[in-house]
Amino acid sequence: MITGAAAGIGRALAVELARRGARLSLLDHDADGLEDATRRCEAIGARVLAQVVDVTDWDGMQAAAAAVNSELGGVDLVFAAAGVIHRGSLLDSDVADVERVMAVNWRGLMYTVKAHLPAVVGSGDGRIVTFSSAYGLVATPKYTAYNSSKFAVRGFSESLRQELAGAGVSVTCVFPGGVRTSIIRNGSFAPSENRDAVIRGFEKRVARTDPEEAATIILSGVERRRARVFVGVDARLVAGLARLVGGHYQDLVPAVGRLLRRLRGRSS
């Protein structure tokens, strides 16, 4: 079962799992994107149950889980990959934008896992895969909502992994770095942000990993039942920084940002 299956890492996971012979339950709120992902997987030969669902709708998620059980005979592997992003300082951001990020990234993920967990536990050999971020290891300015949601996912995943120890279910938390997806283009921005400049910067300097490569890395870690999977060199570097300097990164990151701005000013 994959949420966020219409695009990005979710779709890449769906296609790769289709190649490996999996039966697929694909969920997304984007009907057109979900239809495209379904066609791709069915063309490979996979059996697909596609459902247009909002992960923040608890009743909808319960119904989706029930459909998987009745039509596909249960589920043993859950990828809670749906996510959104917002950029902007808390001072300039609308509360609704902050709440939406928390609703999708944290509450929607929890609903996804909770709704499918009985079947996963019942499978006797299940896996839960959650998606945090490099932003769930180190916080950065102007991503207050996104950082909060991804730190929450990290804590949720680590707690759940301990709860399910001995139940035949492993929990793997994925920490992607910059992956070439549409998340930033589809994100929300505070009025003070230069949306086009942020998107250009992300796509040029940050998004280095293809979704297909990310899917391969993730599945390798899930097969090994690892607690954490880091996607991309940048994610591994951020994890190393977090271990090395601890909370002191909160002083280092702004200082590096000021230095880079001065250097750009001198070169312009």
C-alpha positions in Angstrom: 0.0 0.0 0.0 1.4 3.3 -1.0 0.1 6.8 -0.3 1.4 9.7 -2.5 1.4 7.2 -5.3 0.5 9.6 -8.1 4.0 11.2 -8.4 7.6 11.3 -7.1 9.0 8.7 -4.8 5.5 7.1 -4.3 5.0 6.5 -8.0 8.6 5.2 -8.4 8.1 2.8 -5.6 4.8 1.6 -7.2 6.5 0.9 -10.5 9.4 -0.9 -9.0 7.2 -3.0 -6.8 5.1 -3.8 -9.8 8.2 -5.1 -11.6 8.8 -7.3 -8.5 5.4 -8.9 -8.7 3.6 -7.1 -5.9 -0.2 -6.6 -5.7 -0.6 -2.8 -5.2 -3.0 -0.6 -3.3 -2.3 2.9 -4.6 -3.7 6.0 -2.8 -3.5 9.7 -3.7 -5.8 12.7 -3.8 -4.7 13.5 -7.4 -7.0 11.5 -9.5 -5.3 12.1 -12.8 -1.8 11.3 -11.5 -3.1 8.2 -9.8 -4.7 7.0 -13.0 -1.3 7.5 -14.8 0.6 5.6 -12.1 -2.0 2.8 -12.2 -1.7 2.4 -16.0 2.1 2.2 -15.7 1.9 -0.5 -13.1 -0.8 -2.5 -14.9 1.2 -2.4 -18.1 3.9 -4.2 -16.2 1.4 -6.8 -15.2 0.6 -5.8 -11.6 -2.8 -6.1 -10.0 -3.7 -2.6 -8.8 -6.4 -1.2 -6.5 -6.4 2.6 -7.0 -8.3 4.8 -4.6 -8.6 8.6 -4.6 -8.3 9.4 -0.9 -7.3 12.3 1.3 -4.9 11.0 3.9 -6.2 13.5 6.4 -9.7 11.9 6.2 -9.8 9.2 8.9 -13.1 7.7 7.7 -11.7 7.7 4.2 -8.5 6.0 5.2 -10.4 3.3 7.2 -12.6 2.6 4.1 -9.5 2.4 1.9 -7.9 -0.1 4.3 -11.0 -2.2 4.4 -11.1 -2.3 0.6 -7.5 -3.5 0.5 -8.4 -6.3 2.8 -11.5 -7.4 0.9 -10.2 -7.0 -2.7 -6.5 -7.8 -2.3 -6.6 -10.2 0.6 -4.8 -7.9 3.1 -1.5 -5.9 3.2 1.9 -6.6 4.5 3.9 -3.6 3.3 2.8 0.0 3.9 4.6 3.1 2.5 3.3 6.3 4.0 4.8 8.6 1.3 2.3 11.4 0.9 3.7 14.8 1.8 3.5 18.5 1.2 5.8 21.5 2.0 5.5 25.2 2.9 8.2 27.8 2.9 8.1 31.0 4.8 8.9 32.4 8.3 6.3 31.8 10.9 5.8 35.5 11.2 4.8 35.8 7.5 3.0 32.5 7.1 -0.7 31.9 7.2 -1.8 29.5 10.0 -3.8 27.5 7.5 -0.6 26.7 5.5 1.2 25.5 8.7 -1.7 23.4 9.8 -2.1 21.8 6.3 1.6 20.6 6.4 1.1 19.1 9.8 -2.2 17.6 8.8 -0.8 15.8 5.7 2.7 15.0 6.8 2.0 14.0 10.4 -1.7 13.3 10.9 -2.2 11.8 7.5 0.8 9.5 8.0 -0.5 8.4 11.4 -3.9 7.7 9.9 -2.4 5.7 7.1 -0.4 3.5 9.5 -3.2 3.2 12.1 -5.8 2.1 9.5 -3.6 -0.6 7.9 -1.8 -1.7 11.1 -4.1 -4.6 12.1 -3.7 -6.3 8.7 0.1 -5.7 8.7 0.4 -7.2 12.1 -1.9 -10.1 11.1 0.4 -10.8 8.1 3.1 -12.1 10.5 5.9 -10.6 8.4 4.9 -7.0 7.8 6.8 -3.8 7.3 5.8 -0.2 7.9 7.7 2.5 6.0 7.4 6.1 7.0 8.9 9.2 5.4 10.7 11.8 7.4 13.4 13.9 5.7 16.8 15.4 6.1 14.7 18.2 7.5 13.7 15.7 10.2 17.4 15.5 11.3 18.4 19.2 11.2 16.0 22.2 11.2 16.4 25.2 8.9 14.9 28.6 8.8 11.7 29.3 6.9 10.6 25.6 7.0 9.1 25.7 10.5 6.0 23.7 9.5 7.9 21.1 7.4 10.6 20.7 10.0 8.0 20.2 12.7 6.1 17.6 10.7 9.2 15.6 9.8 10.6 15.6 13.3 7.2 14.3 14.5 7.4 11.5 11.9 10.8 10.6 13.2 9.6 10.3 16.8 6.5 8.5 15.8 8.5 5.9 13.8 11.1 5.3 16.5 8.4 4.8 19.1 6.3 2.5 16.9 9.3 0.4 15.9 9.8 -0.4 19.7 6.1 -1.1 20.2 6.1 -3.6 17.4 9.3 -5.4 18.3 8.5 -9.1 18.6 5.3 -8.8 16.6 6.9 -9.7 13.3 6.6 -6.1 12.0 9.5 -3.8 11.3 9.3 0.0 11.0 11.7 1.8 8.7 11.9 5.6 8.7 13.2 7.1 5.4 15.2 10.3 5.3 15.3 11.6 1.8 17.6 14.5 0.8 17.0 16.4 -2.4 15.0 14.2 -4.7 13.7 15.4 -8.1 10.0 15.5 -7.4 7.3 18.1 -7.7 6.9 18.7 -4.0 8.4 22.2 -4.0 6.5 23.3 -7.1 3.3 22.1 -5.5 4.1 23.7 -2.2 2.7 26.8 -0.5 4.7 30.0 0.1 4.4 32.9 2.4 3.7 36.2 0.6 7.2 37.5 1.3 8.9 34.5 -0.5 10.1 34.6 -4.1 8.4 31.4 -5.2 10.1 31.1 -8.6 13.6 31.7 -7.1 13.1 29.1 -4.4 12.0 26.5 -7.0 14.9 27.3 -9.3 17.3 27.0 -6.4 15.9 23.7 -5.2 15.9 22.1 -8.6 19.3 23.4 -9.5 21.3 22.9 -6.3 19.3 20.6 -4.0 17.3 18.0 -6.0 20.2 15.6 -7.0 18.6 12.2 -6.7 16.1 10.6 -9.2 12.9 9.1 -7.7 13.8 5.8 -9.3 17.2 5.7 -7.5 15.5 6.7 -4.3 13.0 3.8 -4.6 15.8 1.3 -5.1 17.7 2.6 -2.0 14.5 2.6 0.1 13.5 -1.0 -0.9 17.0 -2.2 -0.2 16.8 -0.8 3.4 13.3 -2.1 3.9 14.3 -5.6 2.9 17.0 -5.5 5.6 14.5 -4.1 8.1 16.7 -1.2 8.9 15.5 1.4 11.3 16.7 4.3 9.2 17.3 4.7 5.4 19.1 7.8 4.2 18.4 8.7 0.5 21.2 10.7 -1.2 24.7 11.9 -0.2 23.1 15.0 1.1 20.9 13.1 3.6 23.9 11.1 4.8 26.0 14.3 5.3 23.2 15.9 7.2 22.9 12.8 9.4 26.6 13.0 10.0 26.5 16.7 10.9 23.7 16.0 13.4 25.7 13.3 15.1 28.9 15.4 15.1 27.7 18.8 16.4 24.4 18.0 18.0 22.3 21.0 18.7 25.2 23.4 17.9 24.1 23.2 14.2 21.5 25.9 15.1 24.3 28.4 15.4 26.4 27.1 12.5 23.6 27.1 9.8 22.8 30.8 10.1 26.5 31.7 10.2 27.1 29.7 7.0 24.1 31.4 5.4 25.4 34.9 6.2 28.9 34.0 4.8 27.4 32.7 1.6 25.3 35.8 1.1 28.4 38.0 1.6 30.4 35.9 -0.9 27.6 36.2 -3.5 27.4 39.9 -2.9 31.1 40.4 -3.6 31.0 38.3 -6.8 28.0 40.2 -8.2 
